Amino acid sequence: MRALFLFLRFVVVAWAVVATWCLYALTQRYKSSRACPYSWRWILDNLGRRVVHPLPQTIDSFRVDRGHTVLEVGPGVGYFSGEVARRVGPEGRVVCVDIQPEMIGALRQRLLREGVTNASPMVGDALGLPLAEGSVDCAFLVTVLGEVPDRAKALAELRRVLKPGGILSITESMPDPDYQFPDVVRDLCHASGFQLLEHRRRLFGFTMNFAAT
Ligand SMILES: C[S@@+](CC[C@H](N)C(=O)[O-])C[C@H]1O[C@@H](n2cnc3c(N)ncnc32)[C@H](O)[C@@H]1O
């Protein structure tokens, strides 16, 4: 009981420290690029993240399925990528597109270490996805949309590469300095030809799933 209490106290204190740091970062970051810097990669995979975004439950909400071709935009260092690749199985494929070569380099190493062979990391921009029209069953973005300077253009690109009826899954989480509020995500996606299927509220954020119409 005491150990549980100490653990919960640690989680709350750690979250408060990260939140304070992110608020500070928010005031600093737009001096340079909008994308989460590679030097901040530690924030993408740690104990607190595993509490806020437990892998199995979070991935359940993306609606990826066996055999799917899945696009992950902004994978960072690949917190979700390997597990999603395992979910789609050998007949499926995960394409991971990130604008920062350092993130893709780290992701490539991680996938090699984990023995994942059905994921393809590539450097690319959400504003011009290196994929053919109607080639993807499911696309997901976790704390990425707010970093993209032209969100409507990125959503139009996602609409282009998704098959009709394909799933777009967007997860946002506080205290991300680029956090996008649910109303904003919903309105942007509606305007880009997506239909809301579900809105899952979670600890410190949400996942919204849309169908490409
Ligand atoms: C906050 S990190 C999230 C990483 C990962 N989704 C996760 O949850 O661990 C945002 C990622 O999006 C990438 N990103 C930002 N703008 C992008 C763009 N225009 N196209 C592709 N990736 C982008 C960044 O390089 C960074 O790796």
The ligand as an SDF file (V2000), in Angstrom:
LIG
                    3D

 27 29  0  0  0  0  0  0  0  0999 V2000
    6.0620   15.3090  -29.8990 C   0  0  0  0  0  0  0  0  0  0  0  0
    6.8460   14.2600  -31.0560 S   0  0  0  0  0  0  0  0  0  0  0  0
    5.7920   12.8130  -30.9360 C   0  0  0  0  0  0  0  0  0  0  0  0
    6.4840   11.5620  -31.3460 C   0  0  0  0  0  0  0  0  0  0  0  0
    5.6090   10.3000  -31.3170 C   0  0  0  0  0  0  0  0  0  0  0  0
    4.3930   10.4650  -32.0730 N   0  0  0  0  0  0  0  0  0  0  0  0
    5.2920    9.9030  -29.9190 C   0  0  0  0  0  0  0  0  0  0  0  0
    4.1300   10.0580  -29.4910 O   0  0  0  0  0  0  0  0  0  0  0  0
    6.1980    9.4360  -29.2200 O   0  0  0  0  0  0  0  0  0  0  0  0
    6.3610   14.9210  -32.6260 C   0  0  0  0  0  0  0  0  0  0  0  0
    7.0590   14.2910  -33.8080 C   0  0  0  0  0  0  0  0  0  0  0  0
    6.4570   14.7980  -35.0020 O   0  0  0  0  0  0  0  0  0  0  0  0
    7.4710   15.0850  -35.9470 C   0  0  0  0  0  0  0  0  0  0  0  0
    6.9900   16.1060  -36.8940 N   0  0  0  0  0  0  0  0  0  0  0  0
    6.7820   17.4230  -36.6440 C   0  0  0  0  0  0  0  0  0  0  0  0
    6.3720   18.0480  -37.7580 N   0  0  0  0  0  0  0  0  0  0  0  0
    6.3220   17.1120  -38.7350 C   0  0  0  0  0  0  0  0  0  0  0  0
    5.9820   17.1480  -40.1090 C   0  0  0  0  0  0  0  0  0  0  0  0
    5.6200   18.2880  -40.7280 N   0  0  0  0  0  0  0  0  0  0  0  0
    6.0400   16.0030  -40.8230 N   0  0  0  0  0  0  0  0  0  0  0  0
    6.4320   14.8350  -40.2170 C   0  0  0  0  0  0  0  0  0  0  0  0
    6.7710   14.7490  -38.9220 N   0  0  0  0  0  0  0  0  0  0  0  0
    6.7210   15.8680  -38.1890 C   0  0  0  0  0  0  0  0  0  0  0  0
    8.6200   15.5660  -35.0870 C   0  0  0  0  0  0  0  0  0  0  0  0
    9.8530   15.4900  -35.7760 O   0  0  0  0  0  0  0  0  0  0  0  0
    8.5280   14.6330  -33.8790 C   0  0  0  0  0  0  0  0  0  0  0  0
    9.2870   13.4780  -34.0840 O   0  0  0  0  0  0  0  0  0  0  0  0
  1  2  1  0
  2  3  1  0
  2 10  1  0
  3  4  1  0
  4  5  1  0
  5  6  1  0
  5  7  1  0
  7  8  2  0
  7  9  1  0
 10 11  1  0
 11 12  1  0
 11 26  1  0
 12 13  1  0
 13 14  1  0
 13 24  1  0
 14 15  1  0
 14 23  1  0
 15 16  2  0
 16 17  1  0
 17 18  1  0
 17 23  2  0
 18 19  1  0
 18 20  2  0
 20 21  1  0
 21 22  2  0
 22 23  1  0
 24 25  1  0
 24 26  1  0
 26 27  1  0
M  CHG  2   2   1   9  -1
M  END
$$$$
